[in-house]
């Protein structure tokens, strides 16, 4: 499982960048938090709103063992 989290102190920055974040998250090629973060970082080079959000963005990844699953 992989997820991205925005620190609560960056609520304003997330609201300002919401449309850009949604567009990146909606891309079918973005399938994990690492790719999402990479896309945000790349887009932030030309987007001040995404650049302001970066310090509050965290990613986490973990594996979940599915024993006896079918």
C-alpha positions, 0 to 999 in steps of 0.5 A: 500500500502506498499513500501521500499525506499533506501535513495539516499546517499546509491546508491553505497550500493544498486548497490553492493547488487542489486542481493541479493535485487532482489532475496529477492524481487522476493520471492512470500512470500514477499508481503509487505515492512515489510516482505521485510525489515525483510528478508533483516535484516535476510540476512544482518547477513551473508551478508556485502553488505546487512548490508551496505545497511540497514541504508539507507532502509526505509519502508512505509505503508498506507491504501487506501480506495476504496469507491464504488469499485467493 
